[in-house]
Amino acid sequence: MTEDTDITLPRPPVVIIRAAKRQDLPALNEMIASLAAHHGDASAMTPEKLERDLFGPMPWISALVADSGEGLIGYAILVPLYKAQEAKRGMDLHHLYVRDGQRGNGIGQHLVARAKEMARQSGCDYLSVSAATGNFAAHRFYEHMDFVPRPVTGMRYMQALS
């Protein structure tokens, strides 16, 4: 597992939060792999799979990137949700990542703010996010961003389709 360093790089003078473009796929793929490694997981993501899921005939996810003008320094991936019993649309902030050295510079807050805006524009009633049980820094970050913790109830099951 990779660890955060104590290095804080200067915040770039301009950071643009925008929708991912095809030319972002290699950098986005690399950041997804970094986040997976941070959590001790292997990444099966490829630029080709990202292209399919972001830009294919049936886009499955949305991605925002933080562009410093000299490269990407963060991203957020959003996935639609639905509460049928409440007839409410939602969006899951499935991934939020800021490169080591840029954490603490407000980039994550800007990505979350843009994700909220994007969810509202999509007609969503809520934005959801989860963090690992022991990831207390993430818990504090999301609570600081006015997310309300809610208890996890029940079990989630999965069955492979291949």
N, C-alpha and C positions, 0 to 999 in steps of 0.2 A: 504494500500500500504506500502511495506517495504521501508525503506530509507537506503542509503549508510551511513556507519559510517565513522568517521574520522580516524579509525584505519588503519594503513598500516603495514601489517606483513612483516617480512623480506622475500625477494624473495628466493625461494628454490634454492640451489646451482645448480641443474640441473632440467630443465623443458623440457620434450620431447613432441613435437607436433606430433601426430600420428593419424592414422585412428582409429575410435572407434571399440572396440571388444565386443563380446557378454557379457563378464564379466563386462563391463562398464555400462550396461543398467540401473541398479538401481541408480548409481550416476548421470548418464546423465539425467534420469527421474527426479531426485530430483533437479538438476540445472534448468531444463526446468520449473519446478513448481516454483522455486525461481524467475526466470525471469518473468513468468506470474504474480506472486504476486507483483513484483516490478512495473509492469504496471497496477496493479489493476484488473487483469484478473484471472479467475480460469483456471486451467490446466486440460484437459481431457486426457492428455498423461498417458500412462502406460508402464512399461517395455515390455509388450507383444506387444503393438502397435509399440513401437520403434523397437523391433525385426522384426516384419513384414515389416516395412518401410525401415530398414537398411539392413536386411539379408534375407528377404523373397524371394520367387520365382521371384518377379518383384520389386527389390529395387527401392524405390521412392526418397530417399534422401541419401546424404552422410554426415557423421559427422566426424569432427576432434576433438580431445580432447587434453587438456594440462595436462600432467601427471607429477606430482612432485616426483613420486616415493613413496609417502606416500598417494596418492589419487589424484583425478581429481580436478583441480582448474579452469577449463574453458572449453568451447566448442564452436564450430562453426558448423552450419548446412547449407549445400549447396543444392540447388534445381536447376535443369536445366531450362533454358529459351531458347526461340527461336524467332528471328525476321525474319519471313518468307519473307517479302518484301525485306530484305537485305541479305537473306541467311546466317545469322550470328547466331552462337551458343553463348550462354551466360550461366552464372551461377549466381544465386541469393544467396548472403550471407544472408540467411533468418534469422538466429539467430547468434548473437555473445554475449557471456557471459563470464565474469570472476568473480569469487567469491569475495564477499566483503572482504576487507583486502588485496587482491592481485591486485586490480586495481591500475594502476599507476606504476606497476613493469615491463611493457613491454609485458605482456602475450598476451593481445589483439592484439598488433602489430605483434607478432609472429604467432598468429592464422590467421590473415589477410594475412600475407606473404605466409603462407602455403596454404591458400585457393586460392590465386592468382596462385601459382605454380600448384595446383591441377586442376584449371580451364584451364590453358595453356596446361597441359598434356592431358586434355580431348578434346582438339581442340577448345576451346572457344576463341571468339574474345573479350569478355568483362566480367567484374565482376560487378554486380549491388548490391546495398545495399540501404535500406531505414531506416529512423529514424523518430520517431514521431515529429510533427511540433514543439513542445515546448522542445524537448530534445537537448538543445544547446550544452551540453557536448559531445553528440554523433556526432552532426554536426561538431564541432571542431575536434574531433578525426578523422572522416572520411576525412575531408578536409586536415588534417595533413598527412594522408596516401595517398594523391593525388587523392582521389575521387573527381569528379567534380559534383557539385549540378546541377540537371536539374529540370525544373519546371514540376509539375504534371499537365497533361492536360486530360480533359475528365472525365467521370465517369466510375467506375468499377461496373459491375453488377454481381449478383450471383443468382443461383437457386439451391435449395436443390434437391438432387437426391434420397433421401430415402423416 
